[in-house]
Amino acid sequence: MIPAHPDPAPLTSVLATGYAPPTPEAGVPDRIALELEGDLALSQARYADAFASYRAARGASWRLRAKMGWCCSHLKQWDAGAKYLGEAARRGETLPLLALIRCLAGMNSRAGDRDAEIDRLVRALLALPDPAPHFYELADVHVIDPVLRLQALRKGWESFPAEVALRRRYTRALWAAGAPEADVCALVREAAAPVDSAPEDLWQGHEILLSFARHPEALALVRRLASASGRPDRLALALVETDVHVLAGDLDRAAAGLQALVASLNLDDDHEREVALHATKALLQVSVARGDAGAIADAAKALAAAFCRYGVMAVVDQPSPLDPDLVLITVGAESIAYQVSADLVPLREEILRAVADTDVRALLTVLYASHDGPYATLSTDQATELTLAAGQESASPFIQRHVGWAAMDTGHFVDAGRAFARFELARAAEAPATWSAYDNDSIFDDEPFNDEQVVDQFAKGMVEAFAAGTRGQGDWLVDHLYEIAATYLRTPLLQHKLHTRFHTLMDAIVDAHRAAGAEPTPVVWFDYGLACQYVGRIDQALAGYEACLAQDHHHAAACANQLMLVPFDARKRIIIDRAIEEFQDMETPTSIAELTLQEALYLLALYRACSGAEQDLELEPFGASEHPFAPTPELLQPLFRLLRTGVVRISRQTPASAFTVEQSPARVTAYVLQDLFWELPAATMRLVREIEQACLTGGGPESWRDQAPEVARELAAHECLAYLRHCADDRTLPMPTGEKTMLMIENALTSYSVAQTYAFCWQGAAASADFKQRRNVSAVHAGNAIVGNCQRRIDLARAKKWEVANYTRPREVRRTHLSFTLFDAFLGFGDRAFTVPLAQLFEDTGAGQLHQQAT
């Protein structure tokens, strides 16, 4: 419908079907336009948009407040809605009253603070002309006086006899009010008579008929409901059916039905397992009532199987099957929480007397003993006595944690340790990948358990359980022995200095690993070594630490303890061996493409410089060679890069004199590299062959050609540095080497060859010696002047374009293995790299021999 004028409509009109607000005409006030915009949003159930428009209109009319209150009721803004709708009762309009009731119900607390106010509003709503069926349902919920409530429901049923939900409410209210059985049953039969009766009517009929002991009729309704339900609800309704048989006194039919139900259930399905718990519990009660000992034993075994399906944590973490519990049944649109009538608490003596299986009887005993809260029937002492008796009768892991705590409380600490170990071992076997200890050493934190005798006896019991529990098991279980022991006992044993017991524990754990053919972890080996050390078994302690370090050579505590135990003379060798192992963590590169040019150069130079037997991969020190390996000690440092990448290793044949060892902290602080023996992994020999082939063919990685000039300049600079040091030493002048010196040499090499730079070095050193003699300055002063003297001569020669002669290498500064390998093998420059400026060589030939391609 379209209003004939542009004024906003009341709430009832806006919510009417087909409402369309008029288009605001020119000159319409903004507040009217905003309200019309809100009306459009409200008619489309866009409550947030509608409320925003109404609020922007800033009007104070009841019409606008009623609309805003309606929006708030749907947006669950209860307080604001109640504020806007405060006049609804006085105005006497249906929709605002409904919205106000909704808001007040939303605001109502559990204490029912607004019950009386809502009651008043609902009765006012019913007093309006032509109340709808829904209003009577509100009366059922909110009217306080039961007589008035029943009257309202009767009126609603009489006014709307076709409203099944209203009839259902009236029937239940009539039943609750104690109306004559015939009247109530007549309503029930009328609702259930149609073939397509609602599931809610069938369930309500069952409840009411059962309350009047009309068992056959109640049973018929349950069966009709089950026939139209899916399997989950059908199984739950089977429990209801057997309850009807029990209440009717037909125990044989109840037992048969429960037995068939239990046999049909899949315990691996969570829902069906829950049904099985209820069914076996009911079957156990029925079997006791029938006096059938065999049926009692079978039902108890079925109950234990269903309850323990989740594993050993069932008794600890799952609700006891002895507690009253609810099973959920979906009936139409409702979810019914149904409580099965079975109660096993008063039947303890009869059940335990009939069960012969010791494990099942022990489980039930512990369940009865651990029954607490409002359902408990035993004192603390009686419960403890029962639990200990169960532990004496059965070693079932399901009961062991309860047995363990009962043993702790009564001072049987060996039994407690045994029980806790059985419990944790069973959990580890059940889920080894996710196992973690349920309890820990905090059980010894407080009195009276914080005593060394308690810890000692507990550990004794745990060791005994380890020996029995792991016999014949695989390494997957023994791996958890140490975790259990460490979690419960490591800290308490060491705190109380129970070293003998700690040794017994670790010895048992290591023996269990050996029996299973499993290798203990580094942590196990360390604690084994520590335990042996504490009891004075030094050789075994050293063996334990060695086994730990064989798997984890970074284990600092094992390193420290091992050094503490060995003689002083052997300590240095151990420190050296550990330092050598530090370089063995990396995997050897598989191809020369993974090496830089510098790494390839040093590897080939080392291989050529060190002598060794043809058939093995061990090289003697390059210090014994006729030629030095590198021109300066600084240029030996890249060898450590080879060590760290695993390309070469230090041989254990290297004498201790090649290392500088610090005792505290224990470490190697320096290496005499020219005295080291070297090992080449087999993979490294393949790299050496690839490098040799690349040198012959020029087929190395492309990156080497880019790196060649920088590597060559660095080697040439250090050749000049070595000669400069020789010149200074020859004149007994100290010469500090630093960045200034290297900058001077690199400056010279941009224009001159190494041999020409030698000339500048010789002249600079000679000038400093002359300066020292003429001015009588100190040697240190004269030595500091060497670099400046050299730089001035370089600048002068460059400025005046002097012809600078090439000097020759003196005997004391021989050509090095690095020079031979780089300039001859890799680059093909030969001795021209000494007499010709490198820039010119690279400009003429690119990357030298590396520039060539294999043909």
C-alpha positions, 0 to 999 in steps of 0.5 A: 500500500502507498500512503496518499500523503508524504507524512510518515506512517505509524509502526503498524503500517510500516510493518504491513506487507507491501508497505512503500513510503512516499517520495518526499516532496520539495520543501518537506522538512529534513526530519520528515525525509529522514523518518521516511528513509527509516521507514523504507529500511524498517520495511525491509528489516534493515534495523540498524539503517532504520535506527540510524535514520530515525535517530538523525531525525531527532524527533520526539513523537511517540510514532518515532520512538515506537519505531526506534524501540522496535529496531532496538528490540531486534538489534538486542539493544534492550536498555535503549529499547525499553527507554524508547518504549516506556509509554507502550502500556499506556498507549495500548498499541500491540506492536510497541507492547510486544517490543517492550516485553521482548526488551524487558525479557532480554534485560531480565536477570536470573533473579527475575528482577522484572518478572512482575513488570513483564507479567503486567505488560503481558496481561495488558497485551491480552486485554487488547482487541483480537489477541494473536496466538503468540500472545497466549504463548507469552502468557505461558512464559511470563504470567506469574499466577498459575491460575491466571496462566492456565486461564489464558492458555485455555482461552487461547486454545478455545480461540485458536483450536488449530494452533498445535503449539498453543494446544501443546502448552495448554495440555502441559499446563493442565497436566501440571495443574493436576487436572483430572486424568481423563481430561488431560489424556483426552487432549493427549490422545487427540494430539497423537491421533493423526498419523502425521502428529508432530514429534513434540506431541508424541513425546509430550504424550509419552511423558504424560501417559507415563506419569499416569502409569499408562505404560502400553500407550506411552510405549506406543508413542515412543515407538512411533517417535523412534520409527520416524527418527534417525539412528542417533535419536532412535538409539536414545529412544531405545533407552526410553523404551526400556525405561518404560518396561522397567517402570511397568515391571517387565524386567525380562523385556527390559533386559532383552531390549538392553542386551540387543541395544548394547550388541548393536552399538559401535563403541568407536562412535562417540554418540553410540559410546555414550548410549552404550554407557547408559544402556550397560548401566541400565542393564546392570541395574536390571540384572541386579533386580532380576537376581541373575549373577551371570547377567550382572557380570556380563553387564559390568564387563560391557560397562567397563569396556564402554567406559574404558574405550577412551583409554587409561585417562577415562577414570581420571578425566571422564565423568563417572558412569555411576553419576546420574547423566543425561542423554540428548534426544532431538524431538522435532525442533526441540532438544530433550535432555532425558535422564535414564532411570538407572541408579547403581549407587545403592547396588555396590555390594550386589554388583561387586559380589557377582563380578568375578573378573578381577580387572572389571571388579577393581575398576568398579571398586575404584569408581565407587571409591572415587564417587564424591559430591552429593552421590558419595556413600563412603567416608574418605577412609572407606574409599581409600581402603577400597581403592588400595584393595583394588590395587592389590587385586589388579594391575590394570592401568585404568585404576593406577592413578587412584591407587597411587594417590591412595597409597601416598595418603596411607604411606605406602610409597613403594606401591605409589611409585609402582602405581604412578609408573604403571599409569604413565607407561600405559598412557605412553603406550596408548598415545606415544606421539602426544604423551606428556606426564599427567602429574610431576615432581610437585607431588613432593612439594608439600608435607608430608611428602617432601621427605627424602624417605618418601622420594626414595621409596617412591623411586624404588617402586617406579624402578620396579614398575619400569622393569616389569612394564617394558619387558618385551616392549619396543624402543617406542616405549622405552623412550618414555621411561626417562621422561616419566622418571625425570618428570617425577623424580629427577629434581627430588632425588638430586635435591635430597642427594639420593644419589644411589637411588638416582643411579639405580633409576638411570641404570634401569633406564639404560638397561631397558634401552639396551634390552630393546636394542634402542639407543638412549638419547643424549639427555639420558646418557648425560643423566646416566653419567651424572648418576655414575659420577655421584656414586664414584663410578668414574669410568662409567660416568666418562662413558656416559658423557662420551656417549652423550657428546657423540650425539650432541657435542654441544652439550655444555654440561657433559663437556664440563663434567667430562673435563672435571673427571679426566686427568690434567694431561688428557684435558687439553686433548679433549678440549682440542678434539671438541674444537675440531668437532665444532668444524664438522657440523656442515655438509660438504658442497656437492658441486664447485658451483656452490664454492666461491672463487676464493674457496676453490683457490684455497682448496686447490692450493691446500691440496697442492701444498700439503704432502700426503699418501696417494691412497688416503685423504689425509694431508700433512701440514703445509708448513713443511713445504718449501714455499709458504702457503700465503704471503701473510698470516692474515691471508691464512684466515680464509682456511677457516671458511673451508673448515666451516663449510665442511670442505676440509677438516682438521685431523686428530693426528695434529699435535697439541702444540698446534693449538693454544688452549685455555682451561677456563673456560675450556676452549681453543683460542688460537691455531698454528695453521701451518702445523695442522694435519688436514682431512679431505672428505671423499666428496671434497676430492670430487670437488678438487677434480672438478676445480682442476678440470675447470682450470684446464678448460676455463669452464668454471662457474660464471661467478668466478670470472666476476670475482677474479679481479678482487681475489687477485688484487687482495693476493697482490696486496698481501704480497706487497705487505709481506715485502714491506714487512721484510724491508722494515725488519731488515732495517730493524724498524717496527711497522704497524700494519693497519688500514692506512698501510693497506690503502697505500698498497692498494693505491699503488697497485691501481697503476703499478705492478707488484714488482714496481710496488716493491720498489716503493716499499724498499724506498720508503723503508730506506728513507725511514732508516735514513730519517732515524739515523739523521734525526736520531728519532726512535725506531717506533717513530721511524717505523711509523713514517714508512707508509707516508714515505712510500705514499709520497714516492708513489704520488711523485712517480705518478705525477712525473710519469717516472719509469719505475723499475720492477724489483725482484723477489728476495729469497726471504719473500718467496712466491707462495702456493696461493700465487702459483695456484691463482696466477698460474692455474686459475688465471694463466697470467704466470709471473706476469702477475708480478711484473705487469699491473693487474688492471692491465692484465685483466683489461687485456685478457678479461678474467685470464684463463677463466675467460676461456671456454672448453672446446 
